[in-house]
């Protein structure tokens, strides 16, 4: 049970880190806050959700 919590925390933290790196990279280069790339994260999360819940694909393979 503790291993599941650690793995879920690492996965969630990695996703947040990826978002933060994307925001800081865009802001550092263009000096504007561009939220357009978050739409791709939303589409990817929806595809993972559909793949795991509707199609029965393992979450690791759906990513």
C-alpha distance (Angstrom), angle and dihedral (degrees) to the residues before:
residue distance angle dihedral
X1 . . .
X2 3.79 . .
X3 3.79 90.1 .
X4 3.82 90.2 56.2
X5 3.79 90.6 51.7
X6 3.80 91.8 49.6
X7 3.81 93.0 48.2
X8 3.81 92.6 47.4
X9 3.80 89.7 49.1
X10 3.78 92.1 50.6
X11 3.80 92.5 48.7
X12 3.80 93.0 47.9
X13 3.78 92.1 45.5
X14 3.79 91.2 49.7
X15 3.78 91.4 53.3
X16 3.80 91.7 49.6
X17 3.80 90.6 47.1
X18 3.80 90.4 51.8
X19 3.80 90.6 51.9
X20 3.80 91.9 47.9
X21 3.80 92.6 49.0
X22 3.80 90.1 50.7
X23 3.80 92.8 49.9
X24 3.79 93.9 46.7
X25 3.80 92.6 46.4
X26 3.81 93.1 52.0
X27 3.80 92.5 43.6
X28 3.80 92.9 46.1
X29 3.79 93.8 52.7
X30 3.81 104.0 33.3
X31 3.83 99.7 25.1
X32 3.81 90.0 -135.7
X33 3.77 131.0 102.2
X34 3.80 104.0 -115.6
X35 3.79 114.1 -170.8
X36 3.81 95.9 176.2
X37 3.80 95.4 99.9
X38 3.79 90.8 60.2
X39 3.81 87.6 73.5
X40 3.80 88.2 67.0
X41 3.80 90.3 52.8
X42 3.80 89.0 52.1
X43 3.81 92.5 50.3
X44 3.81 90.8 47.6
X45 3.82 92.1 49.9
X46 3.79 90.8 49.3
X47 3.82 91.2 50.1
X48 3.81 90.8 49.7
X49 3.81 90.5 48.4
X50 3.80 92.8 50.4
X51 3.79 91.6 44.5
X52 3.78 93.9 52.3
X53 3.80 101.6 37.1
X54 3.80 104.5 33.1
X55 3.80 103.5 26.5
X56 3.80 97.8 33.6
X57 3.80 95.3 -128.0
X58 3.81 117.5 158.2
X59 3.83 109.8 -102.0
X60 3.79 91.7 -122.7
X61 3.79 91.4 56.9
X62 3.80 93.3 42.6
X63 3.79 90.7 60.1
